[in-house]
Amino acid sequence: MYTQSDCGRWWGTNPNRRTEQEIDLLAYSKDKTHAIFCECKWTNAKMSESIIDVLIEKSEMFGYEKNYYYLFSKSGFTSATQKKSSDNIRLIAFDDMF
């Protein structure tokens, strides 16, 4: 179960890239064994697969044993992005929420 203290937006310095980065939503277990990383895009373009790659790269900063990725898109996803969908990568279009 997640509480407010272990769920929220994250921003900080990526030590691998030495740049400021952000994660739209990060939730993690209290024992820090698993985490959920979320990216949200509210654009008219479909979300490309590179967004998944960037989110996965950002998650590597934290060292959780098991990561789950949720991508939310206003306009859906490219076919290449849809091919990356898996048990730990979930794609959620705005229309799917209703």
N, C-alpha and C positions, 0 to 999 in steps of 0.2 A: 504494500500500500504506500502511496506517495503522499507526502505532506508538503505544505507550502515551502518549507525550508529546503526541500530537495527537488524543486520543480520551478523553472522560470527561464527567462532569457539569460544568455551568457554572452559576455564580451570580454576580451582580454588579449594578451599578446600570445601569439603562436610561437613557441620557442624554436620550432623547426624552420619557420619562414621568417621569424623576427619581424612580424607585422601584426597590426591590430586586426582581429577577426571577430565575427559574431555568429552566434547560433540562435535562431529564432526561438526555439524551445528546447530545453534540456531537462530531462527527468531521470533520476537514478535511484537505485535501491540503496537502503541504508547501509548494507554490507558492501556496497560499491562493486558488486559482481556484474551488474547489467545496467544498461542505460538506454534511453530513448532520445534520439536526436531528430529534430524536426526542422524542416525548411518550408517556408510559406512564400508563394509568389502570387501577386495580384496584378498580373499583366494580361494583355490580349494575346500574347504569344504562348504557344504550348511550351511546357517545361522540357528542356533538353537533358540528355543523359549526363552531361558534364556537371550538372547541379548535384547529382548523386555522388559523382566522384569527388567533388569538392567537400561535400558533407562527410563522406567517409574519411577523407584526409583530415578534416578538422577533428573528427572523433578520435583519431589516433593519439591526440595530445593527452587524452585522459586515461588510457590504459585499462578500460573496463574489460572483463572477460567476455561478455556477450553484448553486442550492440544491435539495436533495432533502429530503423530509419523510416520516418514518415514524411512524405512530401505532399504538400497541399498546393493545388494549383487552381486558379480561377478558370483557366482555359484548357485544361487537360494536359496531355503528355504526348511527346513525339513517339513514333513507333519504336525507335531505338530505346527510349526510356522505358516504355512498357515491357520490353524484353528483359529489362533488368529487375523487374518486379519479382519478389521471392518471399519466402517466409519471414525474412527479417527486413525486407524493403517493401513498404506499402505505399501505393500511389493513390491519393484521394483527390478527385476533381471536385470542384465546387458543386456541380450538379449531382454528384453522388451523395452529398450530405443531406439531401432532402428526399 
